[in-house]
Amino acid sequence: MSESATERLSRLLAMVPWLLAHQGVPLPEAAAAFGVEERQLVKDLELLFVCGLPGHMPDDLIEAHWEGGFVYVGNADAIARPLRLGVDEALALIVGLRALADVPGLGDRDALDRALAKLESAAGAAAAPAGSVRVDLDAGTDPAVVQACEDALRRRRRLHLRYLVPRRDETTERDVDPMRVLTVEGHWYLEAWCHRVEDVRTFRLDRVVDVRVLDVDGTPPPAARPRDLGSRLFEPGPDDPLVTLHLAPAARWVVDYYPVEHVSEVSDGLHVGIRTADLAWLRQLVLRLGGAATVLDPPELADDLRRTAQRALAAYDDVSSLDGPLDGVRPAG
């Protein structure tokens, strides 16, 4: 993979003081220390050889030698000391470590506490603003649920979940083989191979009603692949229904907030395709848009939504016919 100039510069700035402190280090050992191949390390040394102080005279340039397979660096006193953290970098690390300390079931907490204490001591008064920043790691999740998931991961045990599906107002039971526990946008999730659907699923841990670690091997099958978190957290499957919507101009924002398979401009808005396994969610979205969205396909979903909207209108008509206020509020006509 290609690297950016910034990444290479960071490595070079860290490399010089390290090489000065390890004169005569074997070339393979130096390459391993910086996670690069030997040929890349040689290219870095060739670049260092033409770097130095302004003036570009021989005495201004860094000396680098690697003949015979051993690395020597000299005339680099100006950058001989390791890089120091800036105030903003130190504050970001302190906030991050404090947030990590709140993670339920965290292992090796002593090491974290020691690192945080050293960092706060080094930062001194500059660390004070970090106290006004707090990262919320989903206080609504039962720590015992997170700990059970992490225990199952460590021991490769299967989990039995009682899981609430809010949109269907249903509690399901399923056995899963855990793959990883993660936090995304302030919520804890378990990614696991679900034996109920024979596929990878992501479970929000604040919706786990009950969890038990089973005395059964919980190694996920070879077909289980973790989701790339560079994309959206929830991705539709190829077998999920594809729904085509007409969006009026007032509802164009939908394509920016939800994954769509296709978008086409029409004279009075957009035609978009949304693939989802949760049609209940899609019904709620269309109803919430209040006429700014229309289901074009499949027709049975359009008919179902039409009946739902008619029942809702009929219910409003019944309420508006009341002579007196309802719970202290007089309904609009």
C-alpha positions in Angstrom: 0.0 0.0 0.0 1.2 3.5 -0.8 1.8 5.9 2.1 1.3 9.6 2.3 4.2 12.1 2.6 3.0 12.9 6.1 3.2 9.3 7.2 6.7 9.0 5.8 7.9 12.2 7.4 6.6 11.1 10.8 8.6 7.9 10.5 11.7 9.7 9.5 11.5 12.1 12.4 11.1 9.2 14.8 13.8 7.2 13.0 16.7 9.6 13.5 16.8 9.7 17.3 16.2 5.9 17.4 19.1 5.2 15.1 21.3 7.6 17.0 20.6 5.6 20.1 21.2 2.3 18.4 24.3 2.9 16.3 25.4 -0.1 14.3 22.0 -1.8 14.5 21.5 -4.5 11.8 19.5 -3.4 8.9 16.8 -6.1 9.3 16.4 -5.2 13.0 15.9 -1.5 12.2 13.4 -2.3 9.4 11.4 -4.5 11.8 11.4 -1.8 14.5 9.6 0.6 12.1 7.4 -2.0 10.5 8.9 -1.5 7.0 10.7 -3.7 4.5 14.5 -3.4 4.3 14.3 -1.8 0.8 12.0 0.9 2.2 14.4 1.5 5.1 17.2 1.9 2.6 15.1 4.5 0.6 14.5 6.3 3.9 18.2 6.4 4.7 18.9 7.7 1.1 16.5 10.5 1.8 18.0 11.3 5.2 21.4 11.5 3.5 20.3 14.6 1.6 18.4 16.3 4.5 19.8 18.7 7.0 20.2 22.3 8.0 19.8 25.2 5.6 22.8 25.8 3.5 23.1 22.3 2.0 26.8 22.2 2.6 28.3 18.8 3.4 28.6 19.6 7.1 24.9 20.6 7.1 23.6 17.3 5.9 22.7 14.2 8.0 25.3 11.4 7.7 23.8 7.9 7.0 25.8 4.7 6.3 24.4 1.2 5.9 27.1 -0.6 4.0 27.8 -4.1 5.3 24.2 -4.4 6.7 24.7 -2.2 9.8 23.2 1.3 10.1 25.1 4.4 11.4 23.7 7.9 11.6 25.6 11.1 12.5 25.5 14.9 12.3 21.8 14.9 13.3 22.0 16.6 16.7 19.3 19.1 15.7 16.7 16.3 15.7 18.4 13.9 18.1 15.7 14.1 20.7 12.4 12.2 20.3 9.4 14.2 19.3 7.4 15.8 22.1 3.6 15.9 22.4 2.0 19.2 21.8 -0.6 20.5 24.3 -3.5 19.6 22.1 -2.1 16.1 21.5 -1.5 15.5 25.2 -5.1 16.7 26.0 -6.5 14.3 23.4 -4.6 11.4 24.8 -5.7 12.2 28.4 -9.4 12.4 27.4 -9.0 9.2 25.4 -7.4 7.3 28.3 -10.0 8.5 30.8 -12.7 7.3 28.4 -11.0 4.0 28.1 -10.8 3.7 31.9 -14.6 3.7 31.9 -14.8 0.7 29.6 -16.5 -2.3 31.5 -14.3 -5.4 31.8 -11.1 -3.7 30.6 -8.1 -5.8 31.1 -4.7 -4.6 32.4 -6.3 -1.5 34.0 -3.1 -1.0 36.1 -1.1 -0.3 33.0 -3.7 2.2 31.8 -3.7 4.0 35.2 0.1 4.2 35.2 0.2 5.7 31.7 -2.5 8.2 32.5 -0.7 9.3 35.7 2.6 9.8 33.9 0.9 11.8 31.1 -1.0 14.0 33.5 2.1 14.6 35.6 4.1 15.6 32.5 1.3 17.8 31.2 1.0 19.6 34.5 -1.4 22.6 34.5 -1.9 22.2 30.7 -4.0 19.0 31.4 -6.7 21.0 33.4 -9.0 21.5 30.3 -9.2 17.8 29.9 -11.4 17.7 33.0 -14.2 19.5 31.2 -14.4 17.0 28.4 -16.2 13.7 28.8 -16.7 10.9 26.3 -20.1 9.1 26.8 -19.6 5.4 26.2 -23.3 4.4 26.4 -24.1 4.5 30.1 -27.4 2.7 29.2 -25.7 -0.6 28.6 -25.4 -3.0 31.6 -21.7 -3.5 32.3 -22.4 -7.2 33.1 -23.5 -7.7 29.4 -20.3 -6.2 28.1 -18.3 -8.3 30.5 -20.1 -11.5 29.5 -19.4 -10.8 25.8 -15.7 -10.0 26.4 -15.4 -13.2 28.6 -16.9 -15.3 25.8 -14.5 -13.7 23.3 -11.5 -14.5 25.4 -12.5 -18.1 26.1 -14.1 -18.6 22.7 -17.4 -19.6 24.2 -20.9 -19.4 22.6 -23.5 -16.9 23.9 -27.2 -17.3 24.4 -29.0 -13.9 23.9 -32.5 -12.7 24.7 -32.6 -9.7 22.4 -35.2 -7.0 22.0 -36.1 -5.9 18.5 -37.8 -2.5 19.2 -39.4 -2.0 15.8 -41.2 -5.3 16.0 -41.7 -5.0 19.8 -40.4 -8.6 20.0 -37.9 -10.4 22.2 -36.0 -13.1 20.3 -33.7 -15.8 21.6 -30.6 -16.9 19.7 -27.2 -18.5 20.1 -24.3 -16.6 18.7 -20.5 -17.0 18.3 -18.9 -13.7 19.2 -16.4 -12.1 16.9 -15.8 -8.7 18.5 -17.2 -6.1 20.9 -17.0 -2.5 19.6 -18.4 1.0 20.3 -19.7 3.1 17.5 -21.3 6.5 17.8 -21.8 6.2 21.6 -23.3 2.6 21.6 -21.8 -0.8 22.4 -22.3 -3.5 19.8 -21.5 -7.2 19.6 -20.7 -8.6 16.1 -21.3 -12.3 16.0 -22.2 -15.3 13.9 -25.9 -15.9 14.6 -27.0 -19.5 14.4 -30.6 -18.5 14.0 -30.0 -16.9 10.6 -26.7 -18.6 9.8 -25.0 -15.2 9.1 -23.1 -12.4 10.7 -25.2 -10.0 12.7 -24.6 -6.9 14.8 -26.4 -6.6 18.2 -26.7 -3.4 20.2 -25.9 -4.3 23.7 -28.3 -2.0 25.5 -31.1 -4.1 23.8 -29.8 -7.4 25.3 -32.4 -8.4 27.9 -30.3 -11.4 29.1 -27.0 -13.1 28.2 -25.5 -16.4 29.2 -22.1 -17.7 28.4 -22.5 -21.3 27.3 -20.0 -24.1 27.9 -19.9 -24.7 24.1 -17.1 -23.8 21.6 -17.9 -20.4 20.2 -15.4 -20.2 17.3 -17.2 -18.6 14.4 -17.2 -20.6 11.1 -14.8 -19.8 8.3 -17.6 -18.0 6.4 -17.9 -15.4 9.2 -16.2 -12.1 8.1 -16.2 -9.0 10.3 -17.7 -5.9 8.7 -15.4 -3.1 7.4 -16.1 -0.3 9.8 -14.9 2.2 7.1 -18.4 1.8 5.7 -21.8 2.1 7.4 -22.4 0.0 10.5 -25.5 -1.7 9.1 -25.2 -2.9 5.5 -28.1 -4.6 3.6 -27.7 -8.1 2.3 -28.0 -9.0 -1.4 -31.2 -11.0 -0.7 -33.0 -8.2 1.2 -36.0 -6.6 -0.5 -35.3 -3.7 -2.8 -37.9 -0.9 -2.4 -38.2 2.0 -4.9 -39.3 5.3 -3.6 -40.3 8.6 -5.2 -39.0 11.5 -3.1 -40.3 15.0 -3.4 -37.8 17.8 -3.1 -38.5 18.2 0.6 -37.3 14.6 1.2 -34.1 14.7 -0.9 -32.2 14.5 2.4 -33.0 10.8 2.7 -30.2 9.9 0.2 -27.6 11.6 2.4 -28.7 9.8 5.6 -29.5 6.3 4.4 -27.7 3.8 2.1 -29.3 3.8 -1.4 -28.6 1.5 -4.3 -29.6 3.9 -7.1 -30.7 7.5 -7.5 -32.3 9.1 -10.6 -33.5 12.6 -11.1 -37.1 13.0 -12.3 -39.0 16.2 -13.0 -40.6 16.4 -9.5 -37.9 14.9 -7.3 -35.9 11.7 -7.1 -36.4 8.0 -7.6 -34.3 6.0 -5.2 -33.8 2.3 -4.4 -33.3 1.2 -0.8 -32.5 -2.4 0.1 -33.4 -3.4 3.6 -34.4 -6.4 5.6 -36.4 -4.2 8.0 -39.6 -3.2 6.2 -41.1 -1.9 9.4 -38.4 0.7 9.6 -39.1 1.7 6.0 -42.8 2.0 6.7 -42.1 4.3 9.6 -39.8 6.5 7.4 -42.4 6.8 4.6 -45.2 7.7 7.0 -43.0 10.2 8.9 -42.3 12.0 5.6 -46.0 12.8 5.4 -46.6 12.5 1.7 -43.1 13.6 0.6 -42.3 10.0 -0.1 -44.3 7.4 -2.2 -43.6 3.7 -2.6 -43.4 2.8 -6.3 -42.3 -0.8 -5.9 -43.1 -3.4 -4.6 -46.9 -2.8 -5.0 -47.9 -4.9 -2.0 -45.8 -2.6 0.3 -47.5 0.5 -1.3 -50.9 -1.0 -0.7 -50.0 -1.9 2.9 -48.8 1.7 3.6 -51.9 3.1 2.0 -54.1 1.1 4.4 -52.0 2.1 7.3 -52.3 5.8 6.4 -56.0 5.5 6.0 -56.4 3.9 9.4 -54.3 6.6 10.9 -56.5 9.3 9.3 -59.6 7.6 10.4 -58.3 7.6 14.0 -57.6 11.3 13.8 -61.1 11.9 12.5 -62.6 10.0 15.4 -60.5 12.1 17.9 -61.4 15.4 16.2 -65.1 14.6 16.6 -64.8 14.7 20.4 -66.6 17.7 22.0 -64.2 18.0 25.0 -60.4 18.1 25.3 -58.4 14.9 25.5 -56.1 14.8 28.5 -56.2 18.5 28.7 -55.4 19.1 25.0 -58.1 19.9 22.4 -57.2 18.1 19.1 -56.9 20.1 15.9 -59.5 19.4 13.3 
